Structures are given as C-alpha cells and as structure tokens.
Amino acid sequence: MPSKPTQSEHMKQTYRIRVSDRLGPALCGAFAGMRAEVVPRQTVIEGWLSREEFHALLRRVEQVGIQLVAIERATEDRPCPDR
C-alpha cells in the first residue's frame, strides 16, 4: 500500500526564476515541464512546483552553471490538481 503524500507534496506554487543570458534550446531542455521565455539578455523559467521540486530546480541551475538573477513566488498556495 503506497504511503500517504505529505501536505508539501500536495501544495504547489508558481515560481519564476530569471537567469542571465539567453538560454538556447538545449539548456532550456534541462528544465523540462517548465515554461522558458527568452527576454533581452535573460531567460525567465516558470513552473508550478512543490518546495522539493523548487529546490531541485535551483540545483539544476547551479549544475548547468548559469547565473541566477531573481526568484519570484506566487503568494497563494493551492492544492495540486489530481493527475
């Protein structure tokens, strides 16, 4: 019997991170499942993430070696939809 998900696994938020430089398709592919928008001299990566997924995203940014410029988070938590 699978374990019951924790509250943090059910609650997700929209996170938007801004990184320096315009990321090409290969680097944007490192953030699969997220929206990446290239704006002048930066790329904005946005997704609906749990806290654990958000921390994994930050690790990916560090692993890829791109400079983090800003992080924004929506102010409301909402339950994730049924899959």
Contacts in CASP RR format, 6 or more apart in sequence:
PFRMAT RR
TARGET T0000
AUTHOR 0000-0000-0000
METHOD contacts of the structure
MODEL  1
MPSKPTQSEHMKQTYRIRVSDRLGPALCGAFAGMRAEVVPRQTVIEGWLS
REEFHALLRRVEQVGIQLVAIERATEDRPCPDR
8 50 0 8 1.000
8 51 0 8 1.000
8 52 0 8 1.000
9 50 0 8 1.000
9 52 0 8 1.000
9 80 0 8 1.000
10 79 0 8 1.000
10 80 0 8 1.000
11 50 0 8 1.000
11 77 0 8 1.000
11 78 0 8 1.000
11 79 0 8 1.000
11 80 0 8 1.000
12 48 0 8 1.000
12 49 0 8 1.000
12 50 0 8 1.000
12 53 0 8 1.000
12 77 0 8 1.000
12 78 0 8 1.000
12 79 0 8 1.000
12 80 0 8 1.000
13 48 0 8 1.000
13 49 0 8 1.000
13 54 0 8 1.000
13 73 0 8 1.000
13 74 0 8 1.000
13 76 0 8 1.000
13 77 0 8 1.000
13 78 0 8 1.000
14 46 0 8 1.000
14 47 0 8 1.000
14 48 0 8 1.000
14 49 0 8 1.000
14 73 0 8 1.000
14 74 0 8 1.000
15 46 0 8 1.000
15 47 0 8 1.000
15 48 0 8 1.000
15 49 0 8 1.000
15 54 0 8 1.000
15 57 0 8 1.000
15 71 0 8 1.000
15 72 0 8 1.000
15 73 0 8 1.000
15 74 0 8 1.000
16 44 0 8 1.000
16 45 0 8 1.000
16 46 0 8 1.000
16 47 0 8 1.000
16 71 0 8 1.000
16 72 0 8 1.000
16 73 0 8 1.000
17 44 0 8 1.000
17 45 0 8 1.000
17 46 0 8 1.000
17 57 0 8 1.000
17 58 0 8 1.000
17 61 0 8 1.000
17 68 0 8 1.000
17 70 0 8 1.000
17 71 0 8 1.000
17 72 0 8 1.000
18 42 0 8 1.000
18 43 0 8 1.000
18 44 0 8 1.000
18 45 0 8 1.000
18 68 0 8 1.000
18 69 0 8 1.000
18 70 0 8 1.000
18 71 0 8 1.000
18 72 0 8 1.000
19 42 0 8 1.000
19 43 0 8 1.000
19 45 0 8 1.000
19 61 0 8 1.000
19 66 0 8 1.000
19 67 0 8 1.000
19 68 0 8 1.000
19 69 0 8 1.000
20 41 0 8 1.000
20 42 0 8 1.000
20 66 0 8 1.000
20 67 0 8 1.000
20 69 0 8 1.000
21 41 0 8 1.000
21 42 0 8 1.000
21 43 0 8 1.000
21 66 0 8 1.000
21 67 0 8 1.000
22 38 0 8 1.000
22 41 0 8 1.000
22 42 0 8 1.000
22 43 0 8 1.000
23 36 0 8 1.000
23 38 0 8 1.000
23 43 0 8 1.000
23 66 0 8 1.000
24 38 0 8 1.000
27 64 0 8 1.000
27 66 0 8 1.000
28 36 0 8 1.000
28 43 0 8 1.000
28 45 0 8 1.000
29 36 0 8 1.000
30 60 0 8 1.000
30 64 0 8 1.000
31 45 0 8 1.000
31 57 0 8 1.000
31 60 0 8 1.000
33 47 0 8 1.000
34 45 0 8 1.000
34 46 0 8 1.000
34 47 0 8 1.000
34 57 0 8 1.000
35 45 0 8 1.000
35 46 0 8 1.000
35 47 0 8 1.000
36 43 0 8 1.000
36 44 0 8 1.000
36 45 0 8 1.000
36 46 0 8 1.000
37 43 0 8 1.000
37 44 0 8 1.000
37 46 0 8 1.000
42 69 0 8 1.000
45 57 0 8 1.000
48 80 0 8 1.000
49 57 0 8 1.000
50 80 0 8 1.000
58 68 0 8 1.000
61 68 0 8 1.000
END
